[in-house]
C-alpha cells in the first residue's frame, strides 16, 4: 500500500512538471516568432528596407565595408536576401542590437515579394 501511495505522488509530480514544461515551451516559442501582419507587395527597397539596414546593420564594426560588406547597395542586399532573412530569423543579425517585429516583417515582406529594386 505504501508503494502505491509513493507511485501516486511520483505520478502527480511528473504530470505537474510535464504540464509546466509544455506551458513554458509553448510561451517561449510564441514570443520568438514574429507576429503576422499584412504584407504590402509594393514595399520599397529604397524607402523602407535600406533605411532599416542603414540604421541597424550598416554600422561601425558590422556591415561597414571594413569588417563585412555593407548592405547599402540594392544588388548586394538582393543577392544576399536568403542569408539576411536567415540571420535575422536566428537572431544573428543585427549583431549590436535588435530589429523590431515591424522592421523584420517589412524586410521579410520585401524578400517574399521578389526583393524588387524599387
Backbone as XML, in Angstrom:
<?xml version="1.0"?>
<chain id="A" units="angstrom">
  <residue number="1" name="UNK">
    <atom name="N" x="0.818" y="-1.184" z="0.000"/>
    <atom name="CA" x="0.000" y="0.000" z="0.000"/>
    <atom name="C" x="0.869" y="1.257" z="0.000"/>
  </residue>
  <residue number="2" name="UNK">
    <atom name="N" x="1.966" y="1.231" z="0.799"/>
    <atom name="CA" x="2.876" y="2.374" z="0.865"/>
    <atom name="C" x="3.518" y="2.617" z="-0.508"/>
  </residue>
  <residue number="3" name="UNK">
    <atom name="N" x="3.856" y="1.535" z="-1.199"/>
    <atom name="CA" x="4.449" y="1.635" z="-2.529"/>
    <atom name="C" x="3.483" y="2.323" z="-3.494"/>
  </residue>
  <residue number="4" name="UNK">
    <atom name="N" x="2.201" y="1.982" z="-3.410"/>
    <atom name="CA" x="1.188" y="2.583" z="-4.268"/>
    <atom name="C" x="1.060" y="4.083" z="-4.026"/>
  </residue>
  <residue number="5" name="UNK">
    <atom name="N" x="1.090" y="4.515" z="-2.771"/>
    <atom name="CA" x="0.992" y="5.933" z="-2.446"/>
    <atom name="C" x="2.199" y="6.688" z="-2.997"/>
  </residue>
  <residue number="6" name="UNK">
    <atom name="N" x="3.396" y="6.120" z="-2.896"/>
    <atom name="CA" x="4.594" y="6.772" z="-3.417"/>
    <atom name="C" x="4.533" y="6.892" z="-4.937"/>
  </residue>
  <residue number="7" name="UNK">
    <atom name="N" x="4.026" y="5.864" z="-5.596"/>
    <atom name="CA" x="3.889" y="5.927" z="-7.055"/>
    <atom name="C" x="2.873" y="6.980" z="-7.454"/>
  </residue>
  <residue number="8" name="UNK">
    <atom name="N" x="1.814" y="7.119" z="-6.687"/>
    <atom name="CA" x="0.801" y="8.117" z="-6.975"/>
    <atom name="C" x="1.379" y="9.525" z="-6.843"/>
  </residue>
  <residue number="9" name="UNK">
    <atom name="N" x="2.194" y="9.743" z="-5.812"/>
    <atom name="CA" x="2.845" y="11.036" z="-5.615"/>
    <atom name="C" x="3.807" y="11.322" z="-6.766"/>
  </residue>
  <residue number="10" name="UNK">
    <atom name="N" x="4.566" y="10.332" z="-7.150"/>
    <atom name="CA" x="5.506" y="10.491" z="-8.263"/>
    <atom name="C" x="4.741" y="10.795" z="-9.552"/>
  </residue>
  <residue number="11" name="UNK">
    <atom name="N" x="3.641" y="10.108" z="-9.774"/>
    <atom name="CA" x="2.843" y="10.343" z="-10.979"/>
    <atom name="C" x="2.306" y="11.768" z="-11.016"/>
  </residue>
  <residue number="12" name="UNK">
    <atom name="N" x="1.786" y="12.246" z="-9.877"/>
    <atom name="CA" x="1.312" y="13.627" z="-9.810"/>
    <atom name="C" x="2.447" y="14.606" z="-10.078"/>
  </residue>
  <residue number="13" name="UNK">
    <atom name="N" x="3.590" y="14.350" z="-9.522"/>
    <atom name="CA" x="4.752" y="15.219" z="-9.717"/>
    <atom name="C" x="5.134" y="15.274" z="-11.200"/>
  </residue>
  <residue number="14" name="UNK">
    <atom name="N" x="5.173" y="14.107" z="-11.842"/>
    <atom name="CA" x="5.524" y="14.049" z="-13.264"/>
    <atom name="C" x="4.499" y="14.813" z="-14.102"/>
  </residue>
  <residue number="15" name="UNK">
    <atom name="N" x="3.231" y="14.659" z="-13.796"/>
    <atom name="CA" x="2.185" y="15.359" z="-14.546"/>
    <atom name="C" x="2.327" y="16.872" z="-14.378"/>
  </residue>
  <residue number="16" name="UNK">
    <atom name="N" x="2.556" y="17.321" z="-13.161"/>
    <atom name="CA" x="2.706" y="18.758" z="-12.901"/>
    <atom name="C" x="3.934" y="19.310" z="-13.605"/>
  </residue>
  <residue number="17" name="UNK">
    <atom name="N" x="5.041" y="18.609" z="-13.526"/>
    <atom name="CA" x="6.270" y="19.089" z="-14.168"/>
    <atom name="C" x="6.135" y="19.080" z="-15.688"/>
  </residue>
  <residue number="18" name="UNK">
    <atom name="N" x="5.508" y="18.054" z="-16.235"/>
    <atom name="CA" x="5.321" y="17.986" z="-17.691"/>
    <atom name="C" x="4.445" y="19.131" z="-18.182"/>
  </residue>
  <residue number="19" name="UNK">
    <atom name="N" x="3.372" y="19.391" z="-17.446"/>
    <atom name="CA" x="2.482" y="20.491" z="-17.812"/>
    <atom name="C" x="3.214" y="21.825" z="-17.761"/>
  </residue>
  <residue number="20" name="UNK">
    <atom name="N" x="3.999" y="22.019" z="-16.724"/>
    <atom name="CA" x="4.778" y="23.264" z="-16.606"/>
    <atom name="C" x="5.756" y="23.416" z="-17.754"/>
  </residue>
  <residue number="21" name="UNK">
    <atom name="N" x="6.407" y="22.335" z="-18.122"/>
    <atom name="CA" x="7.366" y="22.372" z="-19.226"/>
    <atom name="C" x="6.669" y="22.693" z="-20.544"/>
  </residue>
  <residue number="22" name="UNK">
    <atom name="N" x="5.544" y="22.065" z="-20.792"/>
    <atom name="CA" x="4.794" y="22.320" z="-22.033"/>
    <atom name="C" x="4.349" y="23.774" z="-22.103"/>
  </residue>
  <residue number="23" name="UNK">
    <atom name="N" x="3.838" y="24.299" z="-21.007"/>
    <atom name="CA" x="3.377" y="25.693" z="-20.984"/>
    <atom name="C" x="4.552" y="26.639" z="-21.212"/>
  </residue>
  <residue number="24" name="UNK">
    <atom name="N" x="5.678" y="26.399" z="-20.550"/>
    <atom name="CA" x="6.816" y="27.309" z="-20.701"/>
    <atom name="C" x="7.395" y="27.245" z="-22.103"/>
  </residue>
  <residue number="25" name="UNK">
    <atom name="N" x="7.458" y="26.061" z="-22.702"/>
    <atom name="CA" x="7.988" y="25.944" z="-24.061"/>
    <atom name="C" x="7.062" y="26.594" z="-25.078"/>
  </residue>
  <residue number="26" name="UNK">
    <atom name="N" x="5.769" y="26.402" z="-24.920"/>
    <atom name="CA" x="4.862" y="26.999" z="-25.888"/>
    <atom name="C" x="4.859" y="28.513" z="-25.778"/>
  </residue>
  <residue number="27" name="UNK">
    <atom name="N" x="4.996" y="29.059" z="-24.581"/>
    <atom name="CA" x="5.056" y="30.503" z="-24.408"/>
    <atom name="C" x="6.321" y="31.056" z="-25.037"/>
  </residue>
  <residue number="28" name="UNK">
    <atom name="N" x="7.465" y="30.394" z="-24.790"/>
    <atom name="CA" x="8.732" y="30.865" z="-25.336"/>
    <atom name="C" x="8.698" y="30.855" z="-26.855"/>
  </residue>
  <residue number="29" name="UNK">
    <atom name="N" x="8.213" y="29.777" z="-27.471"/>
    <atom name="CA" x="8.235" y="29.717" z="-28.924"/>
    <atom name="C" x="7.302" y="30.745" z="-29.548"/>
  </residue>
  <residue number="30" name="UNK">
    <atom name="N" x="6.172" y="31.039" z="-28.915"/>
    <atom name="CA" x="5.265" y="32.020" z="-29.487"/>
    <atom name="C" x="5.833" y="33.430" z="-29.389"/>
  </residue>
  <residue number="31" name="UNK">
    <atom name="N" x="6.694" y="33.688" z="-28.425"/>
    <atom name="CA" x="7.272" y="35.017" z="-28.290"/>
    <atom name="C" x="8.395" y="35.255" z="-29.292"/>
  </residue>
  <residue number="32" name="UNK">
    <atom name="N" x="9.017" y="34.185" z="-29.793"/>
    <atom name="CA" x="10.139" y="34.358" z="-30.702"/>
    <atom name="C" x="9.722" y="34.378" z="-32.168"/>
  </residue>
  <residue number="33" name="UNK">
    <atom name="N" x="8.489" y="34.041" z="-32.448"/>
    <atom name="CA" x="8.006" y="34.064" z="-33.828"/>
    <atom name="C" x="7.425" y="35.443" z="-34.110"/>
  </residue>
  <residue number="34" name="UNK">
    <atom name="N" x="7.923" y="36.117" z="-35.144"/>
    <atom name="CA" x="7.364" y="37.434" z="-35.447"/>
    <atom name="C" x="5.861" y="37.363" z="-35.689"/>
  </residue>
  <residue number="35" name="UNK">
    <atom name="N" x="5.171" y="38.372" z="-35.225"/>
    <atom name="CA" x="3.728" y="38.448" z="-35.417"/>
    <atom name="C" x="3.423" y="38.585" z="-36.901"/>
  </residue>
  <residue number="36" name="UNK">
    <atom name="N" x="2.356" y="37.967" z="-37.313"/>
    <atom name="CA" x="1.974" y="38.092" z="-38.719"/>
    <atom name="C" x="1.352" y="39.466" z="-38.943"/>
  </residue>
  <residue number="37" name="UNK">
    <atom name="N" x="1.562" y="40.001" z="-40.096"/>
    <atom name="CA" x="0.989" y="41.290" z="-40.438"/>
    <atom name="C" x="0.682" y="41.276" z="-41.930"/>
  </residue>
  <residue number="38" name="UNK">
    <atom name="N" x="-0.048" y="42.268" z="-42.349"/>
    <atom name="CA" x="-0.361" y="42.386" z="-43.761"/>
    <atom name="C" x="0.907" y="42.767" z="-44.498"/>
  </residue>
  <residue number="39" name="UNK">
    <atom name="N" x="1.169" y="42.061" z="-45.555"/>
    <atom name="CA" x="2.377" y="42.298" z="-46.336"/>
    <atom name="C" x="2.020" y="43.121" z="-47.568"/>
  </residue>
  <residue number="40" name="UNK">
    <atom name="N" x="2.597" y="44.300" z="-47.663"/>
    <atom name="CA" x="2.375" y="45.185" z="-48.800"/>
    <atom name="C" x="3.283" y="44.728" z="-49.947"/>
  </residue>
  <residue number="41" name="UNK">
    <atom name="N" x="2.720" y="44.236" z="-51.037"/>
    <atom name="CA" x="3.543" y="43.740" z="-52.142"/>
    <atom name="C" x="4.379" y="44.837" z="-52.810"/>
  </residue>
  <residue number="42" name="UNK">
    <atom name="N" x="4.079" y="46.084" z="-52.529"/>
    <atom name="CA" x="4.831" y="47.186" z="-53.126"/>
    <atom name="C" x="5.843" y="47.802" z="-52.161"/>
  </residue>
  <residue number="43" name="UNK">
    <atom name="N" x="6.182" y="47.086" z="-51.108"/>
    <atom name="CA" x="7.142" y="47.620" z="-50.142"/>
    <atom name="C" x="8.431" y="47.987" z="-50.880"/>
  </residue>
  <residue number="44" name="UNK">
    <atom name="N" x="9.000" y="49.102" z="-50.511"/>
    <atom name="CA" x="10.109" y="49.683" z="-51.257"/>
    <atom name="C" x="11.464" y="49.386" z="-50.625"/>
  </residue>
  <residue number="45" name="UNK">
    <atom name="N" x="12.406" y="48.990" z="-51.473"/>
    <atom name="CA" x="13.781" y="48.807" z="-51.001"/>
    <atom name="C" x="14.339" y="50.149" z="-50.550"/>
  </residue>
  <residue number="46" name="UNK">
    <atom name="N" x="14.265" y="51.142" z="-51.410"/>
    <atom name="CA" x="14.915" y="52.428" z="-51.143"/>
    <atom name="C" x="14.246" y="53.195" z="-49.999"/>
  </residue>
  <residue number="47" name="UNK">
    <atom name="N" x="12.932" y="53.089" z="-49.871"/>
    <atom name="CA" x="12.228" y="53.862" z="-48.841"/>
    <atom name="C" x="12.014" y="53.124" z="-47.525"/>
  </residue>
  <residue number="48" name="UNK">
    <atom name="N" x="12.050" y="51.792" z="-47.550"/>
    <atom name="CA" x="11.764" y="51.022" z="-46.336"/>
    <atom name="C" x="12.931" y="50.150" z="-45.903"/>
  </residue>
  <residue number="49" name="UNK">
    <atom name="N" x="13.370" y="49.254" z="-46.783"/>
    <atom name="CA" x="14.386" y="48.263" z="-46.405"/>
    <atom name="C" x="15.750" y="48.896" z="-46.175"/>
  </residue>
  <residue number="50" name="UNK">
    <atom name="N" x="16.206" y="49.706" z="-47.106"/>
    <atom name="CA" x="17.533" y="50.320" z="-46.974"/>
    <atom name="C" x="17.647" y="51.168" z="-45.705"/>
  </residue>
  <residue number="51" name="UNK">
    <atom name="N" x="16.658" y="51.997" z="-45.354"/>
    <atom name="CA" x="16.765" y="52.756" z="-44.102"/>
    <atom name="C" x="16.879" y="51.862" z="-42.857"/>
  </residue>
  <residue number="52" name="UNK">
    <atom name="N" x="16.179" y="50.721" z="-42.858"/>
    <atom name="CA" x="16.297" y="49.786" z="-41.729"/>
    <atom name="C" x="17.715" y="49.236" z="-41.664"/>
  </residue>
  <residue number="53" name="UNK">
    <atom name="N" x="18.235" y="48.804" z="-42.807"/>
    <atom name="CA" x="19.591" y="48.258" z="-42.846"/>
    <atom name="C" x="20.630" y="49.321" z="-42.488"/>
  </residue>
  <residue number="54" name="UNK">
    <atom name="N" x="20.437" y="50.551" z="-42.983"/>
    <atom name="CA" x="21.377" y="51.630" z="-42.650"/>
    <atom name="C" x="21.397" y="51.896" z="-41.150"/>
  </residue>
  <residue number="55" name="UNK">
    <atom name="N" x="20.237" y="51.881" z="-40.533"/>
    <atom name="CA" x="20.137" y="52.183" z="-39.105"/>
    <atom name="C" x="20.649" y="51.033" z="-38.230"/>
  </residue>
  <residue number="56" name="UNK">
    <atom name="N" x="20.291" y="49.794" z="-38.603"/>
    <atom name="CA" x="20.551" y="48.667" z="-37.715"/>
    <atom name="C" x="21.710" y="47.765" z="-38.121"/>
  </residue>
  <residue number="57" name="UNK">
    <atom name="N" x="22.167" y="47.865" z="-39.355"/>
    <atom name="CA" x="23.185" y="46.919" z="-39.832"/>
    <atom name="C" x="24.448" y="47.587" z="-40.385"/>
  </residue>
  <residue number="58" name="UNK">
    <atom name="N" x="24.284" y="48.674" z="-41.118"/>
    <atom name="CA" x="25.428" y="49.338" z="-41.747"/>
    <atom name="C" x="26.104" y="50.268" z="-40.741"/>
  </residue>
  <residue number="59" name="UNK">
    <atom name="N" x="26.667" y="49.660" z="-39.714"/>
    <atom name="CA" x="27.275" y="50.423" z="-38.624"/>
    <atom name="C" x="28.718" y="49.996" z="-38.421"/>
  </residue>
  <residue number="60" name="UNK">
    <atom name="N" x="29.469" y="50.820" z="-37.735"/>
    <atom name="CA" x="30.876" y="50.520" z="-37.465"/>
    <atom name="C" x="30.998" y="49.178" z="-36.761"/>
  </residue>
  <residue number="61" name="UNK">
    <atom name="N" x="31.895" y="48.347" z="-37.261"/>
    <atom name="CA" x="32.126" y="47.040" z="-36.679"/>
    <atom name="C" x="31.165" y="45.970" z="-37.156"/>
  </residue>
  <residue number="62" name="UNK">
    <atom name="N" x="30.245" y="46.358" z="-37.998"/>
    <atom name="CA" x="29.277" y="45.387" z="-38.516"/>
    <atom name="C" x="29.375" y="45.405" z="-40.044"/>
  </residue>
  <residue number="63" name="UNK">
    <atom name="N" x="28.334" y="45.790" z="-40.728"/>
    <atom name="CA" x="28.365" y="45.872" z="-42.193"/>
    <atom name="C" x="28.823" y="47.276" z="-42.592"/>
  </residue>
  <residue number="64" name="UNK">
    <atom name="N" x="30.119" y="47.486" z="-42.507"/>
    <atom name="CA" x="30.667" y="48.817" z="-42.770"/>
    <atom name="C" x="31.733" y="48.811" z="-43.864"/>
  </residue>
  <residue number="65" name="UNK">
    <atom name="N" x="31.797" y="47.729" z="-44.631"/>
    <atom name="CA" x="32.794" y="47.528" z="-45.684"/>
    <atom name="C" x="34.205" y="47.364" z="-45.137"/>
  </residue>
  <residue number="66" name="UNK">
    <atom name="N" x="34.398" y="47.419" z="-43.832"/>
    <atom name="CA" x="35.702" y="47.136" z="-43.231"/>
    <atom name="C" x="35.688" y="45.732" z="-42.657"/>
  </residue>
  <residue number="67" name="UNK">
    <atom name="N" x="34.636" y="45.417" z="-41.905"/>
    <atom name="CA" x="34.509" y="44.104" z="-41.296"/>
    <atom name="C" x="33.829" y="43.135" z="-42.266"/>
  </residue>
  <residue number="68" name="UNK">
    <atom name="N" x="32.753" y="43.579" z="-42.856"/>
    <atom name="CA" x="31.988" y="42.763" z="-43.804"/>
    <atom name="C" x="31.271" y="43.716" z="-44.774"/>
  </residue>
  <residue number="69" name="UNK">
    <atom name="N" x="30.923" y="43.220" z="-45.925"/>
    <atom name="CA" x="30.295" y="44.034" z="-46.960"/>
    <atom name="C" x="29.088" y="44.804" z="-46.435"/>
  </residue>
  <residue number="70" name="UNK">
    <atom name="N" x="29.055" y="46.070" z="-46.726"/>
    <atom name="CA" x="27.918" y="46.911" z="-46.334"/>
    <atom name="C" x="26.674" y="46.477" z="-47.091"/>
  </residue>
  <residue number="71" name="UNK">
    <atom name="N" x="25.544" y="46.616" z="-46.424"/>
    <atom name="CA" x="24.259" y="46.276" z="-47.032"/>
    <atom name="C" x="23.552" y="47.558" z="-47.461"/>
  </residue>
  <residue number="72" name="UNK">
    <atom name="N" x="24.249" y="48.340" z="-48.279"/>
    <atom name="CA" x="23.699" y="49.632" z="-48.680"/>
    <atom name="C" x="23.484" y="49.753" z="-50.187"/>
  </residue>
  <residue number="73" name="UNK">
    <atom name="N" x="23.753" y="48.696" z="-50.909"/>
    <atom name="CA" x="23.567" y="48.670" z="-52.360"/>
    <atom name="C" x="22.526" y="47.609" z="-52.683"/>
  </residue>
  <residue number="74" name="UNK">
    <atom name="N" x="21.569" y="47.962" z="-53.514"/>
    <atom name="CA" x="20.479" y="47.046" z="-53.835"/>
    <atom name="C" x="20.980" y="45.659" z="-54.216"/>
  </residue>
  <residue number="75" name="UNK">
    <atom name="N" x="21.897" y="45.556" z="-55.165"/>
    <atom name="CA" x="22.307" y="44.246" z="-55.683"/>
    <atom name="C" x="22.921" y="43.380" z="-54.586"/>
  </residue>
  <residue number="76" name="UNK">
    <atom name="N" x="23.675" y="43.976" z="-53.685"/>
    <atom name="CA" x="24.275" y="43.230" z="-52.577"/>
    <atom name="C" x="23.179" y="42.661" z="-51.672"/>
  </residue>
  <residue number="77" name="UNK">
    <atom name="N" x="22.190" y="43.488" z="-51.356"/>
    <atom name="CA" x="21.096" y="43.055" z="-50.485"/>
    <atom name="C" x="20.237" y="42.007" z="-51.200"/>
  </residue>
  <residue number="78" name="UNK">
    <atom name="N" x="19.935" y="42.248" z="-52.471"/>
    <atom name="CA" x="19.157" y="41.299" z="-53.263"/>
    <atom name="C" x="19.838" y="39.936" z="-53.300"/>
  </residue>
  <residue number="79" name="UNK">
    <atom name="N" x="21.127" y="39.927" z="-53.630"/>
    <atom name="CA" x="21.861" y="38.670" z="-53.751"/>
    <atom name="C" x="22.002" y="37.947" z="-52.406"/>
  </residue>
  <residue number="80" name="UNK">
    <atom name="N" x="21.993" y="38.693" z="-51.324"/>
    <atom name="CA" x="22.125" y="38.095" z="-50.001"/>
    <atom name="C" x="20.816" y="37.954" z="-49.252"/>
  </residue>
  <residue number="81" name="UNK">
    <atom name="N" x="19.696" y="38.111" z="-49.942"/>
    <atom name="CA" x="18.381" y="38.136" z="-49.286"/>
    <atom name="C" x="18.106" y="36.891" z="-48.443"/>
  </residue>
  <residue number="82" name="UNK">
    <atom name="N" x="18.408" y="35.714" z="-48.961"/>
    <atom name="CA" x="18.136" y="34.481" z="-48.206"/>
    <atom name="C" x="18.977" y="34.436" z="-46.929"/>
  </residue>
  <residue number="83" name="UNK">
    <atom name="N" x="20.239" y="34.827" z="-47.033"/>
    <atom name="CA" x="21.117" y="34.823" z="-45.860"/>
    <atom name="C" x="20.703" y="35.905" z="-44.863"/>
  </residue>
  <residue number="84" name="UNK">
    <atom name="N" x="20.295" y="37.049" z="-45.364"/>
    <atom name="CA" x="19.823" y="38.131" z="-44.489"/>
    <atom name="C" x="18.607" y="37.653" z="-43.708"/>
  </residue>
  <residue number="85" name="UNK">
    <atom name="N" x="17.667" y="37.038" z="-44.399"/>
    <atom name="CA" x="16.458" y="36.521" z="-43.733"/>
    <atom name="C" x="16.827" y="35.512" z="-42.652"/>
  </residue>
  <residue number="86" name="UNK">
    <atom name="N" x="17.702" y="34.578" z="-42.981"/>
    <atom name="CA" x="18.123" y="33.562" z="-42.021"/>
    <atom name="C" x="18.820" y="34.192" z="-40.819"/>
  </residue>
  <residue number="87" name="UNK">
    <atom name="N" x="19.696" y="35.149" z="-41.078"/>
    <atom name="CA" x="20.435" y="35.807" z="-39.993"/>
    <atom name="C" x="19.523" y="36.607" z="-39.075"/>
  </residue>
  <residue number="88" name="UNK">
    <atom name="N" x="18.523" y="37.243" z="-39.632"/>
    <atom name="CA" x="17.557" y="37.986" z="-38.811"/>
    <atom name="C" x="16.681" y="37.012" z="-38.024"/>
  </residue>
  <residue number="89" name="UNK">
    <atom name="N" x="16.204" y="35.970" z="-38.691"/>
    <atom name="CA" x="15.329" y="34.990" z="-38.049"/>
    <atom name="C" x="16.016" y="34.300" z="-36.875"/>
  </residue>
  <residue number="90" name="UNK">
    <atom name="N" x="17.279" y="33.956" z="-37.027"/>
    <atom name="CA" x="18.006" y="33.248" z="-35.973"/>
    <atom name="C" x="18.567" y="34.185" z="-34.909"/>
  </residue>
  <residue number="91" name="UNK">
    <atom name="N" x="18.456" y="35.489" z="-35.128"/>
    <atom name="CA" x="18.962" y="36.446" z="-34.152"/>
    <atom name="C" x="20.436" y="36.776" z="-34.314"/>
  </residue>
  <residue number="92" name="UNK">
    <atom name="N" x="21.039" y="36.261" z="-35.373"/>
    <atom name="CA" x="22.451" y="36.562" z="-35.641"/>
    <atom name="C" x="22.633" y="38.024" z="-36.052"/>
  </residue>
  <residue number="93" name="UNK">
    <atom name="N" x="21.615" y="38.577" z="-36.703"/>
    <atom name="CA" x="21.622" y="39.985" z="-37.104"/>
    <atom name="C" x="20.430" y="40.674" z="-36.457"/>
  </residue>
  <residue number="94" name="UNK">
    <atom name="N" x="20.574" y="41.895" z="-36.095"/>
    <atom name="CA" x="21.811" y="42.672" z="-36.116"/>
    <atom name="C" x="22.714" y="42.305" z="-34.941"/>
  </residue>
  <residue number="95" name="UNK">
    <atom name="N" x="23.973" y="42.392" z="-35.197"/>
    <atom name="CA" x="24.994" y="41.990" z="-34.229"/>
    <atom name="C" x="24.940" y="42.844" z="-32.968"/>
  </residue>
  <residue number="96" name="UNK">
    <atom name="N" x="24.702" y="44.123" z="-33.117"/>
    <atom name="CA" x="24.784" y="45.046" z="-31.974"/>
    <atom name="C" x="23.430" y="45.525" z="-31.462"/>
  </residue>
  <residue number="97" name="UNK">
    <atom name="N" x="22.368" y="44.756" z="-31.669"/>
    <atom name="CA" x="21.059" y="45.201" z="-31.205"/>
    <atom name="C" x="19.953" y="44.295" z="-31.677"/>
  </residue>
  <residue number="98" name="UNK">
    <atom name="N" x="18.777" y="44.873" z="-31.804"/>
    <atom name="CA" x="17.621" y="44.116" z="-32.258"/>
    <atom name="C" x="16.879" y="44.900" z="-33.326"/>
  </residue>
  <residue number="99" name="UNK">
    <atom name="N" x="16.084" y="44.181" z="-34.072"/>
    <atom name="CA" x="15.217" y="44.793" z="-35.073"/>
    <atom name="C" x="13.786" y="44.564" z="-34.599"/>
  </residue>
  <residue number="100" name="UNK">
    <atom name="N" x="12.961" y="45.575" z="-34.667"/>
    <atom name="CA" x="11.572" y="45.441" z="-34.236"/>
    <atom name="C" x="10.857" y="44.413" z="-35.114"/>
  </residue>
  <residue number="101" name="UNK">
    <atom name="N" x="9.782" y="43.871" z="-34.594"/>
    <atom name="CA" x="8.978" y="42.915" z="-35.359"/>
    <atom name="C" x="8.468" y="43.569" z="-36.640"/>
  </residue>
  <residue number="102" name="UNK">
    <atom name="N" x="8.073" y="44.832" z="-36.556"/>
    <atom name="CA" x="7.581" y="45.536" z="-37.745"/>
    <atom name="C" x="8.675" y="45.644" z="-38.803"/>
  </residue>
  <residue number="103" name="UNK">
    <atom name="N" x="9.908" y="45.944" z="-38.383"/>
    <atom name="CA" x="11.014" y="46.045" z="-39.342"/>
    <atom name="C" x="11.367" y="44.674" z="-39.918"/>
  </residue>
  <residue number="104" name="UNK">
    <atom name="N" x="11.344" y="43.631" z="-39.078"/>
    <atom name="CA" x="11.590" y="42.271" z="-39.579"/>
    <atom name="C" x="10.545" y="41.922" z="-40.629"/>
  </residue>
  <residue number="105" name="UNK">
    <atom name="N" x="9.276" y="42.187" z="-40.303"/>
    <atom name="CA" x="8.202" y="41.872" z="-41.241"/>
    <atom name="C" x="8.347" y="42.646" z="-42.546"/>
  </residue>
  <residue number="106" name="UNK">
    <atom name="N" x="8.794" y="43.887" z="-42.468"/>
    <atom name="CA" x="8.988" y="44.686" z="-43.685"/>
    <atom name="C" x="10.073" y="44.071" z="-44.570"/>
  </residue>
  <residue number="107" name="UNK">
    <atom name="N" x="11.170" y="43.670" z="-43.959"/>
    <atom name="CA" x="12.267" y="43.053" z="-44.733"/>
    <atom name="C" x="11.800" y="41.728" z="-45.322"/>
  </residue>
  <residue number="108" name="UNK">
    <atom name="N" x="11.143" y="40.897" z="-44.504"/>
    <atom name="CA" x="10.672" y="39.599" z="-44.981"/>
    <atom name="C" x="9.637" y="39.768" z="-46.096"/>
  </residue>
  <residue number="109" name="UNK">
    <atom name="N" x="8.771" y="40.740" z="-45.952"/>
    <atom name="CA" x="7.754" y="41.018" z="-46.965"/>
    <atom name="C" x="8.415" y="41.401" z="-48.283"/>
  </residue>
  <residue number="110" name="UNK">
    <atom name="N" x="9.399" y="42.278" z="-48.201"/>
    <atom name="CA" x="10.115" y="42.708" z="-49.402"/>
    <atom name="C" x="10.777" y="41.503" z="-50.082"/>
  </residue>
  <residue number="111" name="UNK">
    <atom name="N" x="11.419" y="40.652" z="-49.280"/>
    <atom name="CA" x="12.061" y="39.447" z="-49.837"/>
    <atom name="C" x="11.009" y="38.541" z="-50.464"/>
  </residue>
  <residue number="112" name="UNK">
    <atom name="N" x="9.917" y="38.277" z="-49.739"/>
    <atom name="CA" x="8.865" y="37.368" z="-50.214"/>
    <atom name="C" x="8.210" y="37.852" z="-51.502"/>
  </residue>
  <residue number="113" name="UNK">
    <atom name="N" x="8.254" y="39.139" z="-51.748"/>
    <atom name="CA" x="7.650" y="39.704" z="-52.959"/>
    <atom name="C" x="8.675" y="39.923" z="-54.070"/>
  </residue>
  <residue number="114" name="UNK">
    <atom name="N" x="9.773" y="39.203" z="-54.007"/>
    <atom name="CA" x="10.740" y="39.211" z="-55.104"/>
    <atom name="C" x="11.916" y="40.142" z="-54.918"/>
  </residue>
  <residue number="115" name="UNK">
    <atom name="N" x="12.059" y="40.773" z="-53.761"/>
    <atom name="CA" x="13.186" y="41.661" z="-53.480"/>
    <atom name="C" x="13.416" y="42.638" z="-54.637"/>
  </residue>
  <residue number="116" name="UNK">
    <atom name="N" x="12.369" y="43.384" z="-54.949"/>
    <atom name="CA" x="12.403" y="44.300" z="-56.096"/>
    <atom name="C" x="13.281" y="45.518" z="-55.839"/>
  </residue>
  <residue number="117" name="UNK">
    <atom name="N" x="13.838" y="46.035" z="-56.926"/>
    <atom name="CA" x="14.637" y="47.264" z="-56.855"/>
    <atom name="C" x="13.678" y="48.441" z="-57.058"/>
  </residue>
  <residue number="118" name="UNK">
    <atom name="N" x="13.028" y="48.825" z="-55.986"/>
    <atom name="CA" x="12.034" y="49.892" z="-56.073"/>
    <atom name="C" x="12.226" y="50.911" z="-54.972"/>
  </residue>
</chain>
